[in-house]
Amino acid sequence: MDEKIKNVLGGVAIIVGVLLTFAVASYVSSYAKSVDPSSFRSFSVAGDGKAVIVPDVARFSFSVITEGGKDVGMLQQENTKKVNAINAYARTEGISEKDIKTLSYNVDPRYQYYMCPPKEGGVCPPAEIAGYTILQSVQVTVRDFSKIGTLLSGVVANGANSVSQLTFTIDDPTIVQNEARAEAIVKAKQKAEGLAAAGGFRLGKLLSIEEYAQQPGYPYPVYERAVGGMGGGGAIPSIEPGSQEVSVSVTLRYEIR
């Protein structure tokens, strides 16, 4: 009798153990899916959205180069004096203080190199610092486009060695990017719904979304001092901002049900 009870209890224990094993495995699988969305069967779709804008600001930079001897302090004073004069001119053309920003300030040595003596075993004299070159670059933001041509010519006439990196953009791209993003998401979702209908499955929850946005702003060629009428009394350049297209691309990943 005791032997039969032992056998029965042993069988029950085995059954309980098997059931517990399946229960644990099922729980682990469900938990893994809840914390790791990539375990779902899924697919991805992409969509593009565009919006056209008219730029409301322009930006350009000018540089002042000062070369001289070893007296760095004197060179700095000379360079700063020129930059301050250009900044003062820009303010007379309606540019506010907050729209004038220093981009870079470099002090670089210039070396004097000597020829090595022709005799075998001769020692080359070391290079010596002959002087220094200071280069300061400043960015100017222009909000009145009718002033752009005058400013480009004026900063050169007032001492800038070069003018470059003229770009047209918008001060706050958020609104137009939101419009392009909304269009991209709608297109991607419509594509996902079409694929689901054609494939005979239902869309599950949205697992992830990725975005790539093209920032507004494009360069316009600007010439260096005394070139193309920008120095020495030439004609003021005529520049038009035109319009720009802002693009946003999104990739949506959906669960397949």
Steps between C-alpha positions, in 0.01 A plus 500: 500500500777738591672416172186593302470833683862575426448425131190718484672788677800463272279519192323807632833666572616436143179645353522808724863547401416485129215748541723738695765477230252595227357780714843647567598474133178673393549778756860557397399520132219748572725712722775504240257630239373768733850639561650426158276619215747361244378149585171582322454430133527848357556699182613853419371766262643838400335827410620842383349841568588838352417862569603813311618804693624849423814582704470780752868543597835497321839434656850565373846512654794732446865455597773746593861384459788684666863401436805642670801439717538336838309760700173305539343765721541769235359269231199420719430869553520567125274204416246591767492862383414391145231256614345758732485750212320247279258411781427869555428540129262201510310659789456820298328282237246380757670179621436448872771400746350153550529430126879548496689197630869405504548161333874448547819672614834347400859602575741302280880526488689548173832317483829584331668187365869475411683291244715216636877538443617299200787339688452141612413475865388860520228602741184669375424816696159483671207695362431829672178692552512799268166646603132430557176508304168576668174399332166597650169391343163655584148390403233759418127424495295719265123531542442772240588341166518838327818563703689185395676636191597822677636310800706257291671788322518716809680257730772456235527875449543537876790256527383138471737278300232254393125439512358148479235249603193704409194287575125558505294323762218550751541602860263236639467190276275318749165588341593406144674182618185400687299537178745285303515242781121467517483439125777238520327310782165499317664362185688231693186395688298479177772284348494270805122464481522417129764233560294348781190482280694344213680255728191389689611605848408771749718782622615466858634773721764744382832368629739778399537812291817649350537839339745680274446872440675716243585832660413814300784719381715501189829672411528785255836576332666814633830629368807617682615857535547704182344221289167515317430862592530448875793735547613826353164656414345223290130443460308373802407132444131420457399188693158334521412244771244302296321215677612179667360153537518332841488120492429253781523121461358257755518124541219329695527144632173318571414172670336241272179347638 
